Amino acid sequence: MSDPNREAEDFARARRGRNIALALGLVVFVILIFVVTIVRLGGSVAERTF
């Protein structure tokens, strides 16, 4: 029979790995949206006076 504590550790490790992958994917998505927004607005946005 398998050890229930060991199985819980394995599930926790797998969950942690999925959470890290999801967080990295979200960060990449946010950076991609930011870059696309800056490119579409053009480089002169920083020089604009308000």
C-alpha positions in Angstrom: 0.0 0.0 0.0 1.1 3.5 -0.6 1.7 6.1 2.1 -1.1 8.7 2.3 1.4 11.4 3.5 3.6 10.8 0.5 0.7 11.0 -1.9 -0.3 14.3 -0.3 3.2 15.7 -0.8 3.2 14.6 -4.4 -0.2 16.3 -5.0 1.1 19.4 -3.3 4.2 19.4 -5.4 2.2 19.0 -8.6 -0.2 21.8 -7.6 2.7 24.1 -6.8 4.2 23.4 -10.3 0.9 24.2 -12.0 0.5 27.4 -10.0 4.0 28.5 -11.0 3.3 27.7 -14.6 0.0 29.6 -14.5 1.6 32.6 -12.8 4.4 32.7 -15.4 1.9 32.4 -18.2 -0.1 35.3 -16.7 3.0 37.5 -16.4 4.0 36.8 -20.1 0.4 37.6 -21.2 0.4 41.0 -19.3 3.9 41.9 -20.8 2.7 40.9 -24.2 -0.4 43.1 -23.9 1.7 46.0 -22.6 4.2 45.7 -25.5 1.4 45.5 -28.1 -0.2 48.5 -26.6 3.0 50.6 -26.7 3.7 49.5 -30.3 0.2 50.4 -31.5 0.2 53.8 -29.8 3.6 54.6 -31.2 6.9 55.6 -29.8 6.0 59.3 -29.4 3.6 58.7 -26.6 6.3 59.4 -24.0 7.1 62.7 -25.6 3.4 63.9 -25.6 2.7 67.0 -23.5 -0.5 67.1 -21.5 
